[in-house]
Amino acid sequence: MKPKLNEVAKYANVSEATVSRVLNQRPGVAEDTRRKVLDALTRLGYNFGAERVRKFRTVGIITPELDNPIFPYMAQAIESKLARHGFLSMLGPATPTTAHERDYLQHFVRMGASGIVVVNGAYARRSIGYAAYERLLAEGIAVVLVNGIYQPCPVPAITIDIAAAAQSAVRHLINLGHERIGCIAGDMQYTSPQDLARGYERALRAANLHVDPDLIVEALFTLEGAKSAATTLIDRGVTGLIAMSDLIALGAISAAQARGMEVPRDLSVIGFDGTPLLGMRGPTLTTLRQPVDRMAQSVAAMLLGQMNGDTQPTQVFEADLIAGGTAGIAPALVRQPERAGASHLA
Amino acid sequence: MKPKLNEVAKYANVSEATVSRVLNQRPGVAEDTRRKVLDALTRLGYNFGAERVRKFRTVGIITPELDNPIFPYMAQAIESKLARHGFLSMLGPATPTTAHERDYLQHFVRMGASGIVVVNGAYARRSIGYAAYERLLAEGIAVVLVNGIYQPCPVPAITIDIAAAAQSAVRHLINLGHERIGCIAGDMQYTSPQDLARGYERALRAANLHVDPDLIVEALFTLEGAKSAATTLIDRGVTGLIAMSDLIALGAISAAQARGMEVPRDLSVIGFDGTPLLGMRGPTLTTLRQPVDRMAQSVAAMLLGQMNGDTQPTQVFEADLIAGGTAGIAPALVRQPERAGASHLA
């Protein structure tokens, strides 16, 4: 049903020309007036089809479960950048047990989103591929994928260079005297854990250290999964480890404490993400911080660019190693003076 | 534009009767088939109006900024309960600086949401009132408000009894020997901070302790705001305090540490929310835990009830005092033996 221009104009108390300008997205209408007209259209039952609704400039942001605080943090950062350009962001938290990414994709398309951002999406599982997102592009919807990207990626994307970050974290542990270093990688079906393991191996090889495949452990992306993986690594004698997320790092610290070990005295732990708040109490977490604000800025720029016909290649960001209080000198180096003293006495 | 039944049936490779059943939300269609039909409708450019989209059973969840981890946690819990009933949840993070609650309300209505959940919404500022939500109800949209409720509330709502919770927290501190107790309340224009202060005063009066208005401090709902409020209270000589959120409690702990004080030795801190993860490192936070899972369950039940014409009154939940490691015996009681020893020597 399509109400007549004059009905809408009367309801909104504006001229018919103004209603027409709003409907056709022409400039020269104050935001207040635009809202009044849109409100009148809604009240009068204007049947907004996808094409029409698209012009309200909404963006859908799909993230994994919000239990891992990096995802709401990333979503809020992207929302905030897009809001400056007049976009309203809708969040869809896709989880394995409730709503799936494809449900949200379908819904965002149906409701006429101008753009869709997918953070660590289904594509990150290599077997899934990018076809679903290419179809969105073909339908004229702007798309930006965030993290978990592998090349060649035919869809605009930004990603952290996880392998490089992992390499710098392991190098840091090696410099602190650690030789038996573990890697809690997450689910190896996904790109990011594969990249983490690759950077981990590269750093060990560069230092002529043995790469022991038993020290790369898969883990569910949960605290419990992290605890179990960390316990396995502790049993295998590691003195330091890197983790795929801060959440996993916290699980590892918790597992060490449950064994009566102190961090970093007995076990050094380096996380990934730089999630705010997680480092608030006790020693701050040593972690690879994602430049979330700059990444969000890029996501917004890439989305807007696409809407103007400008498609950019994948942008790669570096994670910064933030030296907190959970990675320290290897236990052997700390204990050496004691042992030396003991032999002296004998 | 309305594609013909037979086109849709052909595209989806199902019978016309099936397409019709899906369009009219009649039972007897397998979920896979339903999806295929909906997908075909979208691909063929079916012009979903608000009435139609409403039948896709989406719910909008509006929360304050996601920087406070209780909000994504609450949203995810509600999403998860609703998903079991076949609803797809869209999140709208309303913040003072980006998108407003009214933008999301308007958008969720326009996109045809079956229900809307508002967590700590604009209504929590008493001057705003409930009229906007009553209008939604009148339009046939199910609405549930969560927390920050004041009576009489004409809209289905669930809320924590914040005054009772605050009273139990202050009683706990009094039992630990504290007499000079502070309250970091948040912004007093909102209901929850008012309730917190009310429960705080009630507990002091019940113990015949003086109520000093200087010990109830307003704070912005940010870490920085919390630090500044806590510093004020520390300067005013409190040995214990309660905070409107775990986030504020963390800010208070951080302010105490910046002054060289130890928690709980020199300052006892009780938070509010029971946010997971925040208590992960160091001593766990003593806090008033919201029963988020049960609350989410109620939100889902109330929404579904409304869709079946069943409107329930406000449901009130109690927060549990979780005795963690940040509230301890008042410093004076700990130091007494020392002083006694000193006088003994003199």
Interface residues (C-beta under 8 A of the other chain):
Chain A: M1 R35 L38 D39 T42 G45 N47 F48 G49 A50 V53 F56 T58 E65 L66 D67 P69 F71 P72 Y73 A75 Q76 E79 S80 A83 R84 L88 S89 M90 L91 G92 P93 T95 T97 T98 A99 D103 Y104 Q106 H107 V109 R110 M111 L247 L250 I253 S254 P276 L277 L278 M280 R281 G282 P283
Chain B: M1 L38 D39 T42 G45 N47 F48 G49 A50 V53 F56 T58 E65 L66 D67 P69 F71 P72 Y73 A75 Q76 E79 S80 A83 R84 L88 S89 M90 L91 G92 P93 T95 T97 T98 A99 D103 Y104 Q106 H107 V109 R110 M111 L247 L250 I253 S254 P276 L277 L278 M280 R281 G282 P283
